[in-house]
């Protein structure tokens, strides 16, 4: 059991916060137990959480857990704001090994794609590289407050060990203590092979898991073609059938400008219309990007219960535009936030992209306040993953949280510490990060891992393969 002491402010969710004495004590196990309204001696753990909602871990259960484990851990949050753990709803972890490559900046998509493909071919995509890239990408996320990352893996060379690649990514995230939603993607793959691979990965990693989520909640499997610009109706149909059999979420990318142009040229229809025809608009579907959507398309997405992911840190440098996030939210569409991969956004710093999303929102509609954007980066993303236990700190939630120090000069003069998380200090990192009640980042460093060793291992692997 973990007790967080003396926070200046706690963000429970988009509408609930605590401060002053009400934030002085927050108790978590593997789930959120709640807070103890009566300050007491930190050494005294008797009756912790007894006043919290019975939908969470009760005080009696919390004490029982503490007795079973034999330990109660204390975490000092003086001068800090506590928030839910961030959920990166759209990433490509493999691209952590392919950042700032020559010929990938300031170029159109039809140039970017073959440049990246050539780099992949040179290095070779296999479980070893998947593991090294995932260790770096998940570690980067944790160090920046991301407790859950959705990895849309799209690169599957012919004859590759697809189960091994998925397992390597899952084990890397688990080793670091982070949560991974692994998306068996497709980008011009043979439809039958993609579907067979998705079945094999499900059988190997989550054979009996409800909704594709492991019993401990650290791993989730989903499926998702790259988009109508690259994958056929057969791919969407067959992967959709796997999802239906296995109860998996479905995810894809839609309505970047290039996606719209290719769909119109190839099919004479826009991507959203094709997804509707192909049975890929529903409550289990999340669409990333959505930069170029019409009012009619937004209404259709809302009527089908589709969720969305905003990725401004990718969309802007790629020249795809800015998704009309305010309009999507006004229509009732849950919107999450993602970074996308290192090939287009060279950082997995979701809070920095949240700041960017807040700043550019007025270019595509009305402004969006900091709390709403922060909620997008947490609970909004979790909704798209079908994970109601993530992205908030209400009783019973998975105990994923970040502790942000706001006592330094970067926050001096800030009147609203929650808004200041986004408005001030663009490179802000959390002091501590907790996943499932376990501290995985303490005092800005990974617990049990050396980030420099992880970076060095990936660098050495890439150098060795380029020298072959």
N, C-alpha and C positions, 0 to 999 in steps of 0.2 A: 504494500500500500504506500502511496505517495501523498504527502501533505505539502501543499504550496503555501508559503507564508508571506504575508505583508505586501501583496501586490497593490500597486496604486490603483489599478483598474482591471476589471475582468470583462471581456466581451463574451457573453454566453451565445448569442446569435444576433441576427439583424435587428431585433427589437428589444433585447434584454441585456442589460449591463449592470455591473456592480462596482462600487467604488468605496473608498474610505474604509470604515470598520467592516462594511459588508463584503469587502474583498480581502480581508486580513487572513482568511483561512479557506483553502479550497482542497477538497479531499478527492482523490481518485484511486481506483484500483485498476483492473482491466477495463472498467467502465467508470463513468463519472458518478461519484457518490453525492456530490453537492458541496455545500459549504457549511461551516459551523458558525453561527452568528455570534457566539459568545467567545471572545478572545480568551485564551488560556495558555498555560505553560506549554511550550512546544514539546516538552518531554512527556506530557500527559496525553495519552492517546485514548483514554477511556471515553466511550460513548460517541466517538467521532461520527458525524453525519446523521445522528439520530433524528435531526429535524428535517432531513431532506425528503424529497418525494419518494414514495414507495415504488415508483417506476424505475428508479435507479438502484444502485447497491445500497441497501439499508445500513444503518449504523451497526446492527447486530452482525450482518453479513460481513461488513468491512472489518469488524473486530475479529471475526472468525478467520478471515483471510490473513489478517496480520499475524494471528497466533500460528496458523499453519505455515506461513512463510518464515516466521520467526523474526521478521524485520519490519520496521516502519521507516521509510526514507523521508527526509525533509529537504525541501528545495526553497531557497531564499529567493523571493521575487521582489525585494525592496526596490522601489524606484522603477518598477516594470509594469508593462501592460501585458496581460495574458489574453491570448486569442485562441480560437480553435486552430488545429493544424490546417495548413493550406492543402488544397487538393488540385494538383496539376492535371487538368482534364484532357490534355492533348500534348503528347510529346513523342519524339522518335529517339529513344535512348541510344540506338546504334550511331546516330549522327554526332554523339559526343566525341567520337574518334575522328570526325571529319569537319572540323570547324575552320572557318576563314580560308578555305581552299582557294587557290588562284582560279579565277574564272567563275566564281560562284557569287560574286557581289556586284550588284547593279546590272544584272543581266536578266533577260526575259526567261520565262519558264522553259521554253524549248531549247535554250542553251544550258540552263541550270541542270536539267534532268540528266542529259548525257554526260555532263562533267562529273556529277555525283556518281553516276553509274560506273564511269571509268575508274574513279577512285575506289569504289567498292570492289571492282574486279581486280585491281592491282593488289589490294590488301588481302582479299578473300574473306568471305563471311562464313563463320563457323561458330560452334559453341564457345571456343576459347575467346574469340573477339567479342562475342555477345556478352560473355561474362565480364570481361575487362571494361567494356563500354558501359554496361549496366552498373557496375560498381562505381565508376566515376560519375555517371549521370544521377544515380539515386543518392550518392553521397553529396553531390552538389546540391541536389534538391533539399535534403535534410538540413544541410548547413544553412540553407536559405529559408527554412520553415515549411518545406513541402513534406508532409507526412504520408501522402498517397500520390502516386504518379500513374497515369494511364499511358502506356507505351504502345503506340500504334506501329507495330513492326511490319514493314512493307517489303523488305529485301530478302528474298528466298532463292538463292541460286539453284539452278537445276541440279538435282541429286543431293542437295544439302540435307543435313540431319536436322529436320525441322523440330522434332521433339527435343533434341539436344539443345538447340538454340533457345527454345522456350524455357526448358528446365534450367539452363545456365542463367538466364535473366532472372527467373524466379528465385533461384538460390542466392544470387548476388544481392537482391533486395532483402531477402530474409536474413542474410548474414549481417547486414547493416541495421536491421530492425525497422525498415520502412515497408510500407504497403505498396504492392504492385498490381495494377490492372493490366494484364498483358492482352493485347489485341492481335489475334492472328489475322493479319492484313493480307492484302493482295494488290499487286501492281503489275497487270498484264500477265499474271500467272495462268497456267492452264486451269480452267474452272474445276475439273474433276480432281486434279492434284491438290488444289487449294482446299477443297472440301474434305478430301481424305486426310490431309495434314491436320486440319482443324479437329476432325474426329479423333485422330491419333493423339494429339496434344491433350484434348479433353480427357481421353481415356487414361493417359499416362499421369496427368497432374491433378485432375479433379474428377475422377470417375463417378463418384456418387454425390458430388457437392451440389447443394441446392443453389440454383442460379449461377453456377460456375464459381462460387466463392468457397475457399477452403474453410475448414472448421475454425481455424484461428483468425480468419479474416485478413490474413496478410497477403493472400494471393487471390486474384480473380481472373477469369478467362472471358474474353469477348471475341467477336469476329467483326471484320470490317474491310471491304474493298477500299482502295484509295479514292475512288470516285468514278463517276460515269465517264470521265475523260480518259480513263485507262482500263476499266474493267467492263466486261460485257454483262448483258442481262443474265446469262447463264451463271456467271460468277456470283452475282447478287442473289440469284435464286438458290443456288446450291449452298452457299454459306448461310443464307437465311434458313434453309431447311436444317442445317446443323444446329443453328441457334434455337430453332423451335424444339428440336429433339432434346437438346441439352439444357434448355432454359437460360441461354446465354444472352447478354445484351448485344445489340448491334450498333456499330459506329461507322461513319464514313465522312468524307470531306465533300463539301458542295459550295458552289456559287462563289469561288474566286472568279475573277474576270476570265481567266484562261479556261476554267471549267465551263463557263457559260458559252464561250466562243466555240470550243471544241464540240460541245453537245449540240449546238445549233448547226454547226457544219456537218456533223456526222449523222445526227438523227432528225434535224429540223425542229428540235424541241429543247426547252431549257432543262437544266438538271433536276429541278424540283418536280417538274411534270414527269420526267422519266422515273424518278424514284417513286412517285405515286403509282405509275403503271407497273413498276417492278415489285411492288409490295414492300417498299422500304420506307414507308412513313407510318410510324406508330409509336406508342408510348415507350417502347423498348429501344428506340432509335435516337442516337445523338448525332447531330451534324456539326462539323467543325467549319469555321471560317465565315460562311454566309455573308460575304462582303457585298454582293450584288443581288439583293433580293427585292422583289416588288411588294407592294402592299397586299396584293392578292396572294402572293406566295407566303407571306407572313401569316395571313389569315388561314391558309390551308395547313401550314405547319402547326399552328395553334389548335386547329380543329382535330388534328390527328394525335395530339399529345406529344409531339416531338420535342426533345430538348436540344439546346444549342451550346456550342463552345466558341467563345471569342478568343482570338489569338493575335492581338495587335502587334506583338513583338516579332511575328513572322509576316503578317499581312502588309504592314507598312514598308519594310525594306524590300519585300518582293514586288511592291507596286500594285498590290491587289485592292487597296482601298481600306475602308473602315466599315465594319459591320454596324448596321443601325441598331445598336444594342438597346437603346431606350424604347424603340418601337417594338422590338421583339419582346421585351419585358412587359410593355404596356398591353401587348396582346395575350399575356398570360403564359408566355414561353419561359421556362426556367433556363437561365443562361449561366454557364460556368466559364472558367477562364483557363487557358492553356498557353504554354510557351511555344509549342511546336519544337522542332529539332535544331541541332547545332548547325545544320546545313543552311538554315535561313535565319535562325535566331541563336546567336552563339552563347547564350547564357540560359541556364535553367532556373533563373531567379524570378519566381512567380510574383513576388510582391513588387518587384521593379516593373513587371508587365502590368500589374494591377494599377500602379501609379500612371503608367502610360495610357492605359485604358481610360482612366479618369480624366486625364489631360486632353485626350483627343475626342472624347465623347461629344463635346459641343460642335465638332466638325461634321457630325453625322446625325444630329438631333439635339434635344435638350441636354444640359449637363446632368451628370450622374454623381451623386455625393459619395464621399469616401466610404461610408459604412455600407452602402449598397454594393460598391465595387468589392470591398472586402468580403461581403457575403457571397458574391459571385465566385470569388477565389476559394471559397470554403464550401458552404452548403449548396450553392448553385451547382458547383462541379460534382458534388456527391450525389445530388439528385439525378444527374445525367448518368451516373454509374449504377443507379438503383441501390444506393447504399445509405439508407436513412439513419444509420448510426454514426455516420461521419459528418464532419463539417460544422459541428456545433458542440456546445458544452452543456446541453440540457441533461437532467438526470437520466441515466441509462445509456448515454452516448458512449461510443468507444472513446477511451481517454487519450485522445490525440490533441496536443496543444503546443503552443509556442509561448515563450516568455521573452518579451522584447524590452530591453533596457532603454528607457526614455529619459535618463537622468543626465546625459551628456550635453555638450554644447550644441550638437545638431538639433536638439529639442528644446533648447533654451528659448523662452518666450512663447512656446506653443500653448495656446489656450485650451485646445481640445486634443488630448493625447491620442485618441483613436483616429481622428482625421489626420493628425500629425504623423501617424504610421506611414501614410501614403504621401502626404504633401512634403514632409521634411525627410532629409537623408535618403537620397535615391538608392544608395548601396546598402541600405539597412539589412542587417542579419540578426537573427534571434540569439539571445544569450544561451537559452536552453530550449531543447525540443523533446517532447515526450510522445511516444507512440504506444498505445495500449497500456498506459500507466508506467511504461519503462522509459527512463531517461536515455535517449540515444545521442543527443548533443548536449554537452555540458561546458559552460564557459567558452562557447564558440568553437569547440572541437568535438569531433566524433568520439563516442565512447567505444573503446575496444578496437578502433581502427585508426590508422594514420593517413590522413588524406593525401599527404605527400607521397607515401608509398603507393597508394592507389594510382595517383597520377603518373608516377614513375614507371609503374608496371605497364600501363597502357602505352606510354611513350616508347618504352623499350620494345614492346610487342610490335608496334607500328614500324619502328626503325628496322627491326629484324626482318619483317616481311617485305619492306621496300628494298632491302639489300639483297633479296633472293635473286 
